[in-house]
């Protein structure tokens, strides 16, 4: 039997050592193969992409990176006049690290002392502050010493820096831009302003901020592969410019007329300005272009935050203001009344009521109506502006004499469905989407639908329909009314209003033309033609057989054919104290080229309800605007205006001396007796007895329910301006 060989401890250790060596050899071989693979991959990368990676590495060896700011685009008026521009300025930058590299104990070689002294001499910097900067920021390459200096303010320093033997080092001028507004506060509500970082606030500056802004560039200094410093520059891309629809001349005319009115009536009845707000919009009715837009709320675009300079407070008052009070006052100043504030339009809405009724076919030219001074609506009497009644008047007379009674009869025949449909077609209660920020919504304030639509609007009731017909119990903005009125008189075309007509690149080339946007045609050309005729006679029509006067006569400009409509709305609470009065009109009468809408909120007068305040501003604007627009007189001067024209000519001959005078206005006391036949119903109606009517009583009789959601709006005679605006012939 064979004997098994016995293993010794030494032989066992040798076998283990041999196995370990084999494993180590295998591991070494694997590592070598991996290294060979990595080396081969590096060789491949160097051959294929070496240049690309070299540039990336060198680009990361940045020794100095300078921001190159873009230039924000300009804003022009329609004729190319600059309204807003970006002016190049310079920031003085100190590089302490570079300057200290040029420090020397030898005075004739040292650059620190000459450089710091030059900064003191040319820029008025404090030497002690410069020494502190040099001590605390030794390694910094970027310290801003002065900001927004003009070329003139830095030119002498730059010339000294270039002189032979100059030892100025470590200072450079960083390009920057500052926004400037050459006309200060002119068209401020339309233009808006910018804050730090080219962020637009209000107006075109905000609405078109992305278009006006460009893209910053950058300058890089880097070390190349030979360790030499080189520079690469990625240029800035300047922003595009915007050409607005605003005409700066017309804008100036409008703002001057508003300012003159405010000055004339300052402290006239109460202490304070001529009105709480006076505003105007001038439009091209055939395109929706806004030619001018202004109010008495104006401010300096170059200094929008200064409450003292902008006339909000005295220095003493400003010192006692909290930050919240200051901002609230400024926000109110910056608001564009023409698009951001809402109100009841009053009788300026009547042309829309008549146009809608004619378009539906429920009324026709030549229809007649009996106005006995009121209509009984759901058990309560809603009064006409003439409480004694206009008697029998035509459809045209309903606008000429601004008859609430006739409007209520017309609206009743239309019904809630047709009435609300045409409100929508004329965009009342809806945003116009004008290209300006801050347009108010009116559909959630006072606006109606005929049924339970799933939104926040109110359901129209019989009383609402009646009062809506003459411009009460619903809210509008000025831009809504101006756009809707334009559609009434331009042939029936509703254009979206806009304030920008063209986008230009930084070289002045056209990027985009902003074409007029026709949204809808609410009425026909035939209806529009009749509305123009009616509104012409509202200003020029003769007294009728009943002694009724055309209500817009005070706005006429001698020699011109034009049309227009007055409006008065009693403000909440209905206490016969505070009124918003207005006038909207167009010229020429046959082919309108311009629409002007003027609103005066609470004129500074004992009796605010006369629309003559708005007509005064309207007339003064149109006197200057029409010749500028190459719209010339075509009519003979009416007999009742010849004295006015003679006085104006005499004033011009007297080197600008102003002939002052006021047209007296008296309420018409028409004594009615007996009965008349209502042409709409055939009924014989007893006309009211003047002895039994209190002309100052504006209350609504009866106790039928009124919509509780109307902010205490009562269906009173909110359009009582008409009898006040009839000049005594």
C-alpha positions in Angstrom: 0.0 0.0 0.0 1.5 3.3 -1.1 2.2 5.9 1.5 0.8 9.5 1.1 3.5 12.2 1.0 3.4 14.5 3.9 3.4 18.3 3.1 5.7 20.5 5.1 4.8 24.1 6.2 7.5 25.5 4.0 6.2 23.9 0.8 2.7 25.2 1.6 4.0 28.8 1.9 5.8 28.5 -1.4 2.7 27.4 -3.2 0.7 30.4 -1.8 3.4 32.8 -2.7 3.5 31.5 -6.3 -0.3 32.0 -6.6 0.0 35.5 -5.3 2.7 36.4 -7.8 0.6 35.0 -10.6 -2.4 37.2 -9.5 -0.2 40.3 -9.2 1.3 39.6 -12.7 -2.2 39.4 -14.1 -3.3 42.6 -12.3 -0.2 44.4 -13.5 -0.9 43.2 -17.1 -4.4 44.5 -16.9 -3.3 47.9 -15.5 -0.7 48.2 -18.3 -3.3 47.4 -20.9 -5.7 50.0 -19.4 -2.9 52.6 -19.4 -2.1 51.7 -23.0 -5.8 52.1 -23.9 -6.0 55.5 -22.1 -2.8 56.7 -23.8 -4.2 55.6 -27.2 -7.5 57.4 -26.5 -5.6 60.6 -25.5 -3.6 60.4 -28.7 -6.8 60.0 -30.7 -8.4 62.9 -28.9 -5.4 65.1 -29.5 -5.3 64.2 -33.2 -9.1 64.6 -33.8 -10.2 67.3 -31.3 -7.0 68.7 -29.9 -7.5 72.2 -31.3 -11.0 72.4 -30.0 -10.1 71.4 -26.4 -7.1 73.7 -26.5 -9.3 76.6 -27.2 -11.6 75.6 -24.3 -8.7 75.4 -21.9 -7.3 78.7 -23.0 -10.7 80.3 -22.8 -10.9 79.2 -19.2 -7.6 81.0 -18.5 -9.5 84.3 -18.4 -7.6 87.2 -16.9 -10.2 89.9 -17.6 -13.8 89.7 -18.8 -15.6 92.9 -19.6 -19.4 93.2 -20.2 -20.3 95.0 -23.4 -23.9 96.4 -22.8 -26.4 96.5 -25.6 -28.2 99.7 -26.6 -31.9 99.7 -25.9 -33.9 100.7 -28.9 -35.4 104.1 -29.4 -39.1 105.1 -29.4 -40.2 107.5 -32.1 -43.4 109.4 -32.9 -45.1 108.7 -36.2 -42.9 111.2 -38.1 -39.5 109.9 -36.7 -39.1 112.4 -33.8 -37.3 110.7 -30.9 -39.4 110.3 -27.8 -37.1 108.0 -25.9 -33.5 107.1 -26.5 -30.5 105.5 -24.9 -27.5 107.8 -24.4 -24.0 106.4 -24.1 -22.3 107.1 -20.8 -19.2 105.8 -19.1 -18.4 104.3 -15.7 -14.9 104.9 -14.3 -13.4 101.6 -13.3 -10.2 101.2 -11.2 -8.1 98.0 -11.3 -6.0 98.1 -8.1 -4.2 94.8 -8.9 -2.8 96.1 -12.2 -2.0 99.5 -10.6 0.0 97.9 -7.8 2.0 95.9 -10.3 3.2 99.3 -11.5 4.1 100.6 -8.1 7.8 101.6 -7.7 9.9 103.1 -5.0 11.4 105.4 -7.7 9.1 108.4 -8.2 9.8 108.7 -11.9 8.7 105.1 -12.5 5.9 104.8 -10.0 2.3 104.8 -11.4 0.2 104.6 -8.2 0.6 108.2 -7.1 0.1 109.8 -10.6 -2.9 107.7 -11.3 -4.6 108.4 -8.0 -3.9 112.1 -8.3 -5.3 112.2 -11.8 -8.5 110.6 -10.5 -8.8 113.4 -7.9 -8.0 116.1 -10.4 -10.3 115.0 -13.3 -13.2 113.4 -11.4 -13.2 115.1 -8.1 -12.7 111.9 -6.1 -11.6 111.9 -2.5 -8.0 110.9 -2.1 -8.5 109.3 1.3 -11.2 107.0 -0.1 -8.9 106.0 -3.0 -6.2 105.1 -0.5 -8.7 102.9 1.4 -9.7 101.2 -1.8 -6.1 100.5 -2.7 -5.4 99.1 0.7 -8.5 96.9 1.0 -8.9 95.7 -2.5 -5.4 95.0 -3.6 -6.3 91.9 -5.7 -9.4 93.3 -7.2 -9.6 94.0 -10.9 -12.9 95.9 -10.9 -13.9 98.8 -8.6 -16.5 101.3 -9.8 -15.5 104.9 -8.9 -18.0 107.0 -10.9 -21.1 106.1 -12.9 -22.9 107.5 -15.9 -20.5 110.2 -17.0 -20.8 111.8 -20.3 -18.2 111.8 -23.1 -17.3 115.4 -22.2 -16.8 114.5 -18.6 -14.3 111.7 -19.3 -12.6 113.2 -22.4 -9.9 115.3 -20.6 -8.9 112.3 -18.5 -8.6 110.1 -21.6 -6.4 112.7 -23.3 -4.2 112.9 -20.2 -3.9 109.1 -20.2 -2.7 109.1 -23.9 -0.1 111.8 -23.4 3.5 110.8 -23.9 5.1 109.9 -20.6 1.8 109.4 -18.9 2.0 107.1 -15.9 -1.7 106.5 -15.5 -2.4 102.8 -15.2 -5.2 100.5 -14.1 -8.1 102.8 -15.0 -10.5 102.2 -17.8 -13.9 103.5 -19.0 -16.7 101.0 -19.0 -19.5 101.6 -21.6 -23.0 102.0 -20.3 -26.3 103.5 -21.4 -28.8 105.8 -19.7 -32.4 106.3 -20.8 -33.3 109.8 -21.8 -36.6 111.4 -22.7 -36.0 114.6 -24.7 -39.5 116.0 -24.1 -39.6 115.3 -20.4 -43.3 114.8 -19.5 -44.8 115.0 -23.0 -46.8 111.8 -23.8 -45.6 110.3 -20.5 -48.7 108.1 -20.2 -48.0 106.5 -23.6 -44.3 106.2 -23.4 -43.6 105.0 -19.9 -40.1 104.9 -18.4 -37.4 102.3 -17.5 -35.8 101.3 -14.2 -32.4 99.7 -13.5 -31.6 96.8 -15.9 -33.6 98.2 -18.8 -36.9 97.1 -17.3 -39.8 99.0 -18.8 -42.5 100.5 -16.5 -45.9 101.6 -18.0 -46.6 102.5 -21.6 -44.6 101.4 -24.6 -41.5 101.0 -22.5 -43.2 98.1 -20.7 -45.4 96.7 -23.4 -42.6 96.5 -25.9 -39.7 95.9 -23.5 -38.6 92.6 -25.0 -38.4 94.1 -28.5 -36.6 97.2 -27.3 -34.0 95.2 -25.3 -31.0 93.5 -27.0 -28.4 91.1 -25.8 -25.2 92.0 -23.9 -21.8 91.2 -25.4 -18.5 90.4 -23.7 -14.8 91.0 -24.2 -12.4 88.3 -23.0 -8.7 88.4 -22.4 -7.0 85.0 -22.3 -3.6 83.3 -22.5 -2.9 81.5 -25.7 -0.8 78.4 -26.0 2.4 80.5 -26.1 1.3 82.1 -22.8 0.7 85.4 -24.5 -2.4 87.4 -23.7 -5.0 87.8 -26.5 -8.5 89.2 -26.7 -11.7 87.9 -28.2 -14.9 90.0 -28.4 -18.5 88.9 -28.7 -20.3 92.0 -29.8 -23.5 93.2 -28.1 -26.8 93.0 -30.1 -28.7 96.2 -29.9 -32.4 96.2 -29.4 -35.0 97.1 -32.0 -36.7 100.5 -32.1 -40.4 101.3 -32.1 -42.2 103.9 -34.2 -45.4 104.9 -32.4 -48.6 106.2 -33.9 -48.4 109.3 -31.7 -47.9 112.6 -33.4 -45.8 114.7 -31.1 -47.3 118.0 -32.5 -50.9 116.8 -31.9 -49.8 115.4 -28.5 -48.5 118.9 -27.6 -51.7 120.6 -28.7 -53.8 118.2 -26.6 -51.7 118.5 -23.5 -51.6 122.3 -23.8 -55.4 122.5 -24.0 -55.8 120.3 -21.0 -53.2 122.4 -19.0 -54.9 125.7 -20.0 -58.3 124.4 -18.9 -56.8 123.2 -15.5 -55.2 126.6 -15.0 -58.3 128.6 -16.0 -60.5 126.8 -13.5 -58.1 126.3 -10.6 -59.7 127.6 -7.4 -62.7 128.7 -9.4 -65.3 127.2 -7.0 -63.3 125.0 -4.6 -59.7 125.1 -3.7 -57.6 123.0 -6.1 -57.1 122.2 -9.7 -59.5 122.9 -12.6 -60.8 119.4 -12.3 -59.9 116.1 -10.7 -59.1 114.7 -14.1 -59.2 116.1 -17.6 -58.2 113.7 -20.4 -58.4 113.3 -24.1 -57.8 110.7 -26.8 -57.3 111.6 -30.5 -57.6 108.7 -33.0 -57.6 107.9 -36.7 -61.1 106.3 -37.0 -60.0 104.5 -40.2 -57.2 102.5 -38.7 -57.4 102.5 -34.9 -54.2 104.4 -34.6 -54.0 106.7 -31.5 -52.6 110.1 -32.5 -52.6 111.6 -29.0 -53.5 110.4 -25.5 -53.1 112.6 -22.5 -54.5 113.6 -19.1 -53.6 116.2 -16.4 -51.8 113.4 -14.6 -48.3 113.9 -16.1 -44.8 113.5 -14.7 -41.2 113.9 -15.8 -40.1 110.7 -17.5 -36.5 111.6 -16.6 -37.3 111.8 -12.9 -40.5 109.8 -12.4 -40.0 109.1 -8.7 -39.7 112.7 -7.4 -42.9 113.6 -5.7 -41.9 117.2 -5.3 -40.7 117.9 -8.8 -43.7 116.2 -10.2 -46.0 118.5 -8.2 -47.6 116.0 -5.9 -46.3 117.5 -2.6 -44.3 120.3 -1.2 -40.9 119.6 0.2 -42.3 119.9 3.7 -45.2 117.5 2.9 -42.9 115.0 1.2 -40.7 114.9 4.3 -43.6 113.6 6.4 -44.7 110.9 4.0 -44.3 107.2 4.7 -42.9 105.1 2.0 -46.4 103.5 1.4 -48.0 107.0 1.0 -45.3 108.1 -1.4 -45.7 105.0 -3.6 -49.5 105.2 -3.5 -49.3 108.8 -4.7 -46.9 107.9 -7.4 -48.9 104.9 -8.6 -51.9 107.2 -9.0 -49.8 109.7 -10.9 -48.4 107.0 -13.3 -51.8 105.5 -14.1 -53.0 106.1 -17.6 -56.6 107.4 -17.1 -57.5 106.9 -20.7 -57.2 103.1 -20.4 -57.0 102.3 -16.7 -60.0 104.2 -15.2 -63.7 103.3 -15.7 -66.8 105.5 -15.5 -70.3 105.7 -16.8 -70.2 107.3 -20.3 -73.5 109.2 -20.2 -75.1 110.4 -23.5 -72.0 109.8 -25.6 -73.3 106.2 -25.7 -76.5 107.2 -27.4 -75.2 107.1 -31.0 -74.3 103.4 -30.3 -77.9 102.7 -29.1 -79.4 104.4 -32.2 -77.0 102.7 -34.6 -77.7 99.2 -33.1 -81.5 99.8 -33.3 -81.2 100.9 -36.9 -79.1 97.9 -37.8 -81.6 95.5 -36.3 -84.4 97.1 -38.3 -86.6 98.1 -35.4 -86.2 101.8 -36.1 -85.9 103.8 -39.3 -84.8 107.2 -40.4 -87.8 109.5 -40.0 -89.5 107.6 -37.1 -91.0 109.9 -34.5 -91.3 109.7 -30.7 -93.2 111.5 -28.1 -91.1 112.7 -25.2 -93.3 113.7 -22.3 -90.3 114.0 -19.9 -90.2 110.5 -18.5 -90.8 106.8 -19.0 -92.4 104.5 -16.4 -90.1 101.5 -16.2 -91.2 98.6 -13.9 -93.3 100.9 -11.8 -90.9 103.8 -11.4 -90.4 107.0 -13.5 -87.1 107.5 -15.2 -86.8 111.1 -16.3 -85.6 112.6 -19.5 -82.9 115.3 -19.5 -85.8 117.7 -20.3 -88.3 117.1 -17.6 -90.9 119.1 -19.5 -90.5 116.8 -22.5 -89.1 117.4 -26.0 -92.7 116.7 -27.4 -92.7 114.9 -30.7 -89.2 114.5 -32.2 -87.7 112.4 -34.9 -85.1 109.6 -34.6 -82.5 112.2 -35.6 -83.9 114.5 -32.9 -83.3 111.8 -30.3 -79.6 112.5 -30.8 -79.7 116.2 -31.6 -81.6 117.0 -28.4 -80.2 114.0 -26.5 -83.6 112.6 -25.5 -83.5 109.9 -22.8 -87.2 109.2 -23.2 -86.8 108.3 -26.9 -83.7 106.2 -26.1 -85.7 104.2 -23.6 -88.5 103.6 -26.1 -85.9 102.5 -28.7 -84.2 100.1 -26.3 -87.5 98.6 -25.2 -88.2 97.7 -28.8 -84.8 96.2 -29.2 -85.1 94.0 -26.1 -82.3 92.7 -23.9 -81.0 90.2 -26.4 -80.3 92.6 -29.2 -79.1 95.3 -26.9 -76.5 93.2 -25.2 -75.5 91.6 -28.5 -74.6 95.0 -29.9 -72.9 96.1 -26.8 -70.6 93.1 -27.3 -70.2 93.9 -31.1 -69.1 97.4 -30.2 -66.7 95.9 -27.6 -68.3 97.6 -24.6 -67.6 95.7 -21.5 -64.6 94.0 -23.1 -61.0 94.9 -23.3 -59.9 96.5 -26.5 -56.5 94.8 -26.1 -54.7 98.0 -27.0 -50.9 97.5 -27.0 -50.4 99.3 -23.6 -50.3 97.7 -20.2 -52.9 98.3 -17.5 -56.1 98.3 -19.5 -59.1 98.0 -17.1 -61.7 95.3 -17.3 -65.2 96.5 -17.3 -67.1 93.2 -17.7 -66.8 92.5 -14.0 -67.9 96.0 -13.0 -71.2 97.0 -14.6 -72.0 95.1 -17.7 -74.9 92.8 -18.6 -75.9 89.7 -20.4 -79.4 88.6 -21.3 -79.3 85.3 -19.4 -77.4 83.4 -16.8 -74.1 83.1 -18.6 -71.4 81.3 -16.6 -69.3 84.3 -15.8 -69.2 87.3 -13.4 -71.5 89.6 -15.5 -74.8 90.8 -14.2 -78.2 89.8 -15.6 -79.9 92.7 -17.4 -83.3 93.8 -16.0 -85.9 96.0 -17.6 -84.6 99.1 -15.6 -81.1 98.3 -16.6 -82.0 98.1 -20.3 -83.7 101.5 -20.0 -80.9 103.3 -18.3 -78.2 101.6 -20.4 -79.8 103.1 -23.5 -78.7 106.6 -22.5 -75.3 105.6 -21.1 -76.0 104.9 -17.4 -75.5 101.8 -15.2 -72.5 100.4 -17.2 -68.9 101.3 -17.1 -66.4 102.0 -19.9 -62.9 103.2 -20.4 -62.0 106.1 -22.7 -60.3 103.8 -25.2 -63.4 101.6 -25.3 -65.7 104.6 -26.1 -63.3 106.2 -28.6 -63.0 102.9 -30.5 -66.8 102.1 -30.4 -67.7 105.6 -31.6 -65.1 105.4 -34.4 -67.0 102.3 -35.7 -70.2 104.3 -35.6 -69.0 107.0 -38.0 -66.2 105.4 -40.1 -68.5 103.2 -42.2 -69.1 100.5 -39.6 -65.6 99.1 -39.1 -64.4 98.3 -35.6 -60.6 98.5 -35.5 -58.5 97.4 -32.6 -56.8 100.5 -31.2 -53.0 100.6 -31.1 -50.1 102.9 -30.4 -47.3 101.3 -32.4 -47.1 101.3 -36.2 -43.7 99.9 -37.0 -40.7 98.0 -35.6 -37.2 99.1 -36.8 -33.8 97.4 -36.4 -30.8 99.2 -34.9 -29.9 100.4 -38.4 -33.3 101.9 -39.1 -34.5 99.1 -41.4 -38.1 98.0 -41.1 -38.5 94.7 -39.2 -42.3 94.7 -39.1 -45.2 97.0 -40.0 -48.1 96.9 -37.6 -51.1 96.8 -39.8 -54.6 97.9 -38.7 -56.6 95.0 -37.3 -60.2 94.9 -38.3 -62.1 92.9 -35.6 -65.7 93.2 -36.9 -68.3 95.3 -38.7 -71.1 95.9 -36.2 -73.1 98.2 -38.5 -73.5 98.8 -42.2 -72.1 101.7 -44.2 -75.7 103.0 -44.6 -76.3 103.1 -40.9 -73.0 104.7 -40.3 -73.8 107.4 -42.9 -77.0 108.3 -41.1 -75.3 108.4 -37.7 -72.8 110.9 -39.2 -75.6 113.0 -40.5 -77.4 113.0 -37.1 -74.3 113.9 -35.2 -73.5 116.7 -37.7 -77.0 118.2 -36.9 -76.3 117.6 -33.2 -73.7 120.4 -33.6 -75.2 122.4 -36.5 -78.9 121.6 -36.6 -81.5 124.4 -36.3 -84.0 124.8 -33.5 -87.1 122.6 -34.1 -90.7 123.6 -34.0 -90.9 122.7 -30.3 -88.0 125.0 -29.4 -85.5 122.2 -28.9 -81.8 123.2 -29.6 -79.0 121.0 -30.9 -76.9 120.2 -27.9 -73.4 120.3 -29.4 -73.4 123.8 -30.8 -70.8 125.1 -28.3 -68.1 122.8 -29.7 -68.3 124.1 -33.3 -65.2 125.3 -35.0 -66.0 128.1 -37.5 -65.8 127.0 -41.1 -65.6 123.3 -40.4 -68.2 120.5 -41.0 -68.0 118.1 -38.0 -70.2 116.0 -35.8 -70.3 115.1 -32.1 -72.2 114.2 -29.0 -72.2 115.5 -25.4 -72.3 113.4 -22.3 -72.8 113.8 -18.6 -72.8 111.1 -15.9 -73.7 111.7 -12.3 -71.1 110.1 -10.0 -71.8 107.8 -7.1 -73.3 108.6 -4.7 -76.2 110.1 -6.7 -76.4 113.4 -4.7 -76.6 115.9 -7.6 -73.2 117.2 -6.7 -70.4 115.5 -8.7 -70.4 114.8 -12.4 -68.2 113.5 -15.2 -68.8 115.4 -18.4 -67.6 114.6 -21.9 -67.7 115.3 -25.6 -66.8 113.1 -28.5 -66.7 114.2 -32.1 -65.1 113.9 -35.5 -64.1 115.8 -38.6 -64.7 116.2 -41.5 -68.4 115.3 -41.3 -68.6 113.4 -44.6 -65.3 111.5 -44.5 -64.0 111.5 -40.9 -60.2 111.6 -40.5 -60.0 112.2 -36.8 -62.0 111.4 -33.7 -61.4 113.3 -30.5 -62.9 112.3 -27.1 -62.6 114.6 -24.1 -63.6 113.7 -20.5 -63.6 116.1 -17.5 -64.2 114.5 -14.1 -65.7 116.9 -11.6 -64.9 120.3 -13.1 -64.1 123.0 -10.6 -67.4 124.8 -10.8 -70.5 125.2 -8.7 -72.6 123.5 -11.4 -70.5 120.6 -12.8 -73.2 119.0 -14.9 -72.7 121.1 -18.0 -70.8 119.4 -20.8 -69.6 122.8 -22.0 -66.5 122.2 -19.9 -65.6 119.2 -22.1 -66.6 121.1 -25.3 -64.3 123.9 -24.4 -61.3 121.6 -24.3 -62.5 119.8 -27.5 -62.9 123.0 -29.4 -59.5 124.4 -28.4 -57.8 121.2 -29.5 -59.6 121.0 -32.9 -58.9 124.7 -33.7 -55.2 123.9 -33.8 -55.3 120.2 -34.8 -57.4 120.5 -38.0 -55.1 122.9 -39.9 -52.1 120.8 -38.9 -53.8 117.7 -40.2 -54.4 119.6 -43.5 -58.2 119.6 -42.9 -59.3 122.9 -44.1 -62.5 125.0 -43.6 -65.2 124.2 -46.2 -68.3 125.9 -44.7 -69.6 129.4 -44.4 -69.3 130.8 -40.9 -72.7 130.5 -39.2 -74.3 133.8 -38.3 -74.3 133.1 -34.6 -70.5 132.5 -34.8 -69.4 135.5 -36.7 -69.0 137.6 -33.6 -66.8 134.9 -32.1 -64.6 134.7 -35.2 -64.3 138.5 -35.4 -63.2 138.6 -31.7 -60.6 136.0 -32.4 -59.3 137.9 -35.4 -59.1 141.0 -33.4 -57.2 139.2 -30.7 -54.7 138.0 -33.2 -54.2 141.4 -34.6 -53.6 142.7 -31.1 -50.5 140.5 -30.8 -52.0 137.7 -28.9 -54.2 139.5 -26.5 -56.9 137.1 -25.5 -60.5 138.1 -25.7 -62.3 136.5 -22.8 -66.0 135.7 -22.7 -68.3 133.1 -21.7 -71.4 131.9 -23.5 -74.3 132.2 -21.2 -76.4 129.1 -20.9 -79.9 129.1 -19.6 -82.2 126.2 -18.9 -85.0 126.0 -21.3 -88.4 126.6 -19.7 -90.8 125.3 -22.3 -94.4 125.6 -21.2 -96.4 122.6 -22.4 -100.1 122.6 -22.4 -102.7 120.1 -23.5 -102.1 116.7 -25.0 -100.1 115.1 -27.8 -100.4 111.9 -29.7 -97.6 109.4 -29.2 -96.4 108.5 -32.7 -95.2 105.1 -31.5 -98.4 104.0 -29.7 -101.1 106.2 -31.1 -102.1 107.1 -27.5 -103.1 110.6 -26.5 -100.7 111.7 -23.7 -101.2 114.5 -21.2 -98.1 116.5 -21.2 -96.6 117.5 -17.8 -97.6 120.7 -16.1 -94.5 122.8 -15.5 -96.1 124.1 -12.3 -96.1 120.6 -10.8 -92.5 119.6 -11.5 -89.5 120.6 -9.4 -86.7 121.1 -11.9 -84.2 120.3 -9.2 -85.8 117.0 -8.3 -83.9 114.2 -9.9 -85.4 111.4 -7.9 -86.9 108.3 -9.5 -90.5 107.8 -8.5 -92.0 104.4 -7.8 -90.7 101.6 -5.8 -89.9 98.8 -8.2 -86.7 96.8 -7.3 -83.4 98.0 -8.7 -80.5 95.7 -9.3 -78.7 95.5 -5.9 -75.3 94.9 -7.5 -75.1 98.3 -9.1 -72.9 100.1 -6.5 -75.9 102.2 -5.5 -76.6 103.3 -9.0 -80.1 104.6 -9.4 -81.7 105.2 -12.8 -81.8 109.0 -12.5 -81.4 111.5 -15.3 -77.6 111.1 -15.4 -77.5 112.9 -18.8 -78.9 116.2 -17.7 -76.1 118.1 -19.4 -78.1 118.6 -22.6 -80.4 121.3 -21.3 -77.4 123.0 -19.7 -75.3 122.9 -22.9 -77.9 124.7 -25.1 -76.5 128.2 -25.7 -79.0 131.0 -25.7 -79.3 132.2 -29.3 
